[in-house]
Amino acid sequence: MKSLNESSNYIELNTGCKYSSKILDSKLKNKIENFVNEFTKISPEINNYGFLSNFKNKFMEKYGNNVEVDLIEIIDENKFNGLAYLNDSFNANDREKEIIKIIKNKIEIAIFNDKEVYLVKGDFKNIDNSKLNLTKGFGLNLYITKSKGAYDLIVGPNGGAPKEGSMFQRFSDSFVKGDFVLDLNIVKNETNKSGIPSIAITCIPCVLSQWKCPSLKNPNCSEGRPQPPDSTLCPTISPTDMGMCDNLKANNNETGNIEPLIC
């Protein structure tokens, strides 16, 4: 993995403002490096990517230069129908076609047997990478979780701004717990009116991207883990306002209230 770029800082560790030190376990570091090494062996070659030449030419013929066009018009089949001009964006060679075939077969087998999809190193052992021409670098977002003493890596989308204190955590010490305790009866009444369940936000701890944890479940929340200090309270149950948590979970306390907590 180190050979992919010239810099020694090829892993950027984002911990958020609640973790004072940026330390990555050496075993976890090796696990990330091994994953990336294998991942590059099934990635497309750089010279097989096009530059949307056909799309650009058709666009300029219709609209000209430096013109803003509504996205709906671009993809509307009855108007510009831009998707019809994207065939030249990627030209798979025999190696990549074989990789795609392997992945599709694994997915189909998993669907037919109601199982999860597992891709392992041995699945691609016959892929010829002797003349592989890879890109000079790429970005990969990994979320690190810990359960029962073991670390897990989850590949996900960009978790947000890469700097500590971004978004909500910048003001986490300014909130008062009492301001964000919601009466359960009010929540029930609002649910009955709208028909949409209202639940509190609970974030899992993310070592790399603590401020945003999309679609992940925290296995430690139900294992008697001590609750965080008041300063880590989520200020609202609205994921739109929060801009940080897509995974939602209700946490009912003994008083019948819902406390939005970051577990």
Summary of the structure (lengths in Angstrom):
residues: 263
radius of gyration: 23.6
end to end distance: 33.3
largest distance: 66.6
contacts: 618
relative contact order: 0.14
helix: 36%
strand: 9%
